[in-house]
Amino acid sequence: MSSRSDQRIDYVSVAPETYKAMLGLSAIVRRCALEEALKHLVLLRASQINGCAFCIDMHWREARAAGEGEQRLYGLSAWREAPYYSDRERAALAWTEAVTLVAEDQVPDRIHDAVRPHFSERELTDLTWLVAMINAWNRMAIALRKVPGSHRPEGRASG
């Protein structure tokens, strides 16, 4: 068994074409019209559910660099009980959890019905792509043991 500090495979160098394609998809999805703060919460929450240390570290850093407050980031795993998320954010987080855990309950109608008043069809489609994208990245990072701690938000010096 690998140590958690040893990456199993450097999937970037082993399959650069696929990695480049995923980066392209990610860029398209990340440019969608959803609010930046909402996108950060969704990316972080899905990564928490999946237990992806690399992506949790990355998206926490990116959210902080974008101005997100520590209270909302620390409370994210208990968003249902925390008063500092909007109704739209709560709907997005419920959708994120349902799509991430799709094998458990097939994204039930009650979740879809609760989300619809807060998102247009295009927004819900974009949100679903965002969740699908981060779940794909989580699975790569977890399976191949991408080591957390090295990511720096754009425009930030490493260190």
C-alpha positions in Angstrom: 0.0 0.0 0.0 1.3 3.5 -0.9 2.0 6.1 1.7 -0.6 8.9 1.5 2.3 11.2 0.8 3.4 9.3 -2.4 1.5 10.0 -5.6 0.8 6.6 -7.3 0.9 7.9 -10.9 1.7 11.4 -12.4 -1.4 11.4 -14.5 -0.5 14.7 -16.0 2.6 13.4 -17.7 1.3 9.9 -18.3 -1.8 11.0 -20.2 -1.2 14.7 -21.2 -3.9 14.7 -23.9 -6.6 13.6 -21.5 -5.4 16.0 -18.9 -5.5 18.8 -21.4 -9.0 17.9 -22.4 -10.2 17.9 -18.8 -8.6 21.3 -18.3 -10.5 22.5 -21.3 -13.8 21.2 -20.0 -13.0 22.7 -16.6 -12.3 26.1 -18.1 -15.6 26.1 -20.0 -17.6 24.9 -16.9 -15.8 27.4 -14.6 -16.8 30.3 -16.9 -20.5 29.6 -16.6 -22.7 32.5 -15.3 -23.1 31.1 -11.8 -21.7 33.4 -9.0 -18.1 32.8 -8.2 -18.8 32.3 -4.5 -21.4 29.7 -5.3 -18.9 27.8 -7.6 -16.3 27.8 -4.8 -18.7 26.4 -2.3 -19.9 23.7 -4.7 -16.4 22.6 -5.6 -15.3 22.5 -2.0 -18.5 20.7 -0.8 -18.3 17.9 -3.4 -14.6 17.5 -2.6 -15.4 17.2 1.1 -18.0 14.5 0.4 -15.6 12.5 -1.7 -12.8 12.9 0.9 -10.4 14.4 -1.7 -7.6 16.0 0.3 -5.9 17.6 -2.8 -9.1 19.2 -4.0 -10.2 20.3 -0.6 -6.9 22.0 -0.1 -7.1 23.5 -3.6 -10.6 24.8 -3.5 -10.3 26.1 0.1 -7.3 28.1 -1.0 -9.0 29.4 -4.1 -12.1 30.4 -2.2 -10.1 32.3 0.4 -8.1 34.0 -2.4 -11.4 35.1 -4.0 -12.5 36.7 -0.7 -14.6 33.9 0.8 -14.8 34.1 4.6 -13.4 31.5 6.9 -16.6 31.1 8.8 -18.5 30.0 5.7 -15.7 27.7 4.7 -15.3 26.1 8.1 -19.1 25.6 8.4 -19.6 24.2 4.9 -19.9 20.6 6.0 -22.8 21.6 8.3 -24.4 24.1 5.9 -27.9 22.9 6.8 -27.5 24.2 10.4 -25.5 27.3 9.6 -27.3 30.6 9.1 -24.8 32.2 6.8 -25.8 30.6 3.4 -28.4 32.0 1.2 -31.5 30.0 0.0 -29.9 29.8 -3.5 -26.6 28.5 -2.0 -28.5 26.0 0.1 -30.3 24.7 -3.0 -27.0 24.4 -4.8 -25.4 22.6 -1.9 -28.3 20.1 -1.7 -28.1 19.5 -5.5 -24.3 19.1 -5.2 -24.7 16.5 -2.5 -27.4 14.6 -4.4 -25.5 14.5 -7.7 -22.2 13.6 -5.9 -24.0 10.8 -4.1 -26.0 9.8 -7.2 -25.6 6.0 -6.5 -27.4 6.4 -3.2 -30.7 7.9 -4.2 -30.6 8.8 -7.9 -31.1 12.5 -7.3 -34.6 12.4 -6.0 -37.5 14.6 -7.3 -37.8 16.3 -3.9 -34.3 17.7 -4.3 -34.9 18.8 -7.9 -38.2 20.4 -6.9 -36.5 22.3 -4.1 -33.7 23.6 -6.5 -35.9 24.7 -9.4 -37.2 27.9 -7.9 -33.6 29.1 -7.4 -32.1 28.2 -10.8 -33.1 28.5 -14.4 -32.7 25.5 -16.7 -29.4 26.8 -18.0 -28.1 27.5 -14.5 -29.1 24.0 -13.2 -27.4 22.5 -16.2 -24.3 24.5 -15.6 -24.4 23.6 -11.9 -24.7 19.9 -12.8 -21.7 20.1 -15.1 -19.8 21.8 -12.4 -20.6 19.0 -9.9 -19.8 16.3 -12.5 -16.5 18.0 -13.3 -15.3 18.2 -9.7 -16.4 14.6 -9.1 -14.2 13.5 -12.0 -11.2 15.4 -10.7 -11.8 14.1 -7.2 -11.8 10.5 -8.5 -8.5 11.0 -10.3 -6.8 12.7 -7.4 -8.0 10.1 -4.9 -7.3 7.0 -7.0 -3.9 8.2 -8.0 -3.0 9.9 -4.7 -2.4 13.4 -5.8 -0.5 15.0 -2.9 -2.2 18.0 -1.4 -0.5 21.3 -0.4 1.2 22.5 -3.5 -1.6 24.3 -5.3 -1.5 28.1 -5.3 -4.4 30.2 -6.6 -3.6 32.0 -9.8 -1.6 35.1 -9.3 -0.2 33.9 -6.0 3.4 33.0 -5.4 4.0 29.5 -4.2 5.4 28.9 -0.7 
